[in-house]
Amino acid sequence: MVHQYKLNGYNIVIDGCSGSIHVVDDAAYDMIAMYENTERQQIIDKITSDYGISRDEASECLDDIDSLKADGKLFYENDYSNLPPRLKTEGGVIKALCLHVAHTCNLNCSYCFASQGKYQGDRALMSFETGKAALDFLIKSSGERRNLEVDFFGGEPLMNFEVVKQLVKYARRIEKQAGKNFRFTLTTNGILIDDEVIDFCNREMSNVVLSLDGRKEVHDRFRVSYDGRGSYDLVVPKFKRLVEKRGGKNYYIRGTYTHANTDFTNDIFHMADLGFTELSMEPVVCPPGDPYALTADDLPTLFSQYEILAKEMIKRKKSGNGFTFYHYMIDLKNGPCIYKRISGCGSGTEYMAVTPWGDLYPCHQFVGDEKYKLGDIFNGITNSGLQDEFRSCGINSRPECKDCWAKLFCSGGCAANSYHATGSISGIYEYGCELFKKRMECAIMMQIAYEDSDYENTDI
């Protein structure tokens, strides 16, 4: 599973199974491309002809390729198909819950996958009693794990802010006795942010996710109130104030791009120019027939946009005003272990969503689909067969992943996206795969650029 590509002046070779990444000159790049299917002397003949190097130099380069193969750093053949998704099978430990404290919203975003926060059902708010039972369920189901994650989600969770505060207070009261450490996240559209919310979030939330789609005209196209007014002018000052007071704690400005703004890099740069440094921009999730759905014709534009983004991020970092983009955050030296890479997302096993009335679903994107109900926080997991499906879901359950160079970076992708695209959680969301692979190419190129000895002295 060797993957080769050229980007930003670099010839990059990725060995998908070993995780090795090589930056090579033009001659070596072509030799690697021919290596497995061409006789040695034919390779030498072509390279000496094409590049004007000596036969001894070409032969020496081939010897280096032979050594990389022998060391398991190139053309590595272990595809890990013999390894089970161990992390999702040991002990039935649950480490995170997404608490849907509000199945309602104060915005009327037409592209909302959650049907304006209702999740195809009735509007509802989670009671303190239900939330308390959910936290107790998480503690009971977490085994020996100490760090537990809870995301306050909606709809718009600040429409149930009093219960959020009560639940955090309860968790802080019991966590030491239970031998646990709760880390909270809150995702908000910003409408109800005030000084009390800012102080509370900056004190109690390990992370805050703030919804902003970018430029005013882009944001206000979809993120509107029920009377049709855009929300940009209302939320941006609130987001700025929250981030300014956050004191370096984690946050994300999280946007959505659609067919209407395939030039989404301009929205990212706009948010960076506003002073936000932790950014994420996700492709819209919607039926293919929707007018704002991304199309096959959009892909070349999106690929180009991701490259533009990567090059601009390198330039801005060099200038001292860099920013983080979620999908370009990779650790090539100390990344996830192989078991995590083959197991993939922990939805339905390690991580679950809880509705306002306590039902359990694999994640927020399955909420409201009754056939994906796992059980509830009062009686635990009752649909064990469904959980087994999620437990076995990973790169080895998807035949399409077998020969993909990026499989150990994506771990099989999102089960919900697979389900919505194919009707099966073990299917492949091909459009998402293409976007992911392009993002990985860009992210890897950026890591190479940052380690390049000429980086500091080169005009990008």
Buried (B, 14 or more C-beta within 10 A) or exposed (E): BBBBBEBBEBBBBBBBBBBBBBBBEEBBBBBBBBBEEBEBEEBBBBBBEEBEBEEEBBBEBBEBBBEBBEEBBBBBEEBBEEBBBEBBEEEBBBBBBBBBBBBBBBBBBBBBBBEBBBBEBEBBBBBBEBBBBBBBBBBEBBEEBEEBBBBBBBBBBBBBBEBBBBBBEBBEEBBEEBEBEBBBBBBBBBBBBEEEBBEBBBEBBBBBBBBBBBBEEBBBBBBBBEEEEBBBEBBBEBBEBBBEEBEEBEBBBBBBBBBBBBBBBBBBBBBBEBEBBBBBBEBBBBEEEEEBBBEEEBBEEBBBBBBBBBBBBBBBBBEEEBBBBBBBEBEBEEEBEBBBBBBBBBBBBBBBBBBBBBBBBBBBBBBBBEEBBBBBBEEBBEBEEBBEBBBBBBBBBBEBBEEBBBBBBBBBBBBBBBBBBEEBBBBBBEBBBBBBBBBBBBBBBBBBBEEBEEBEEEEB
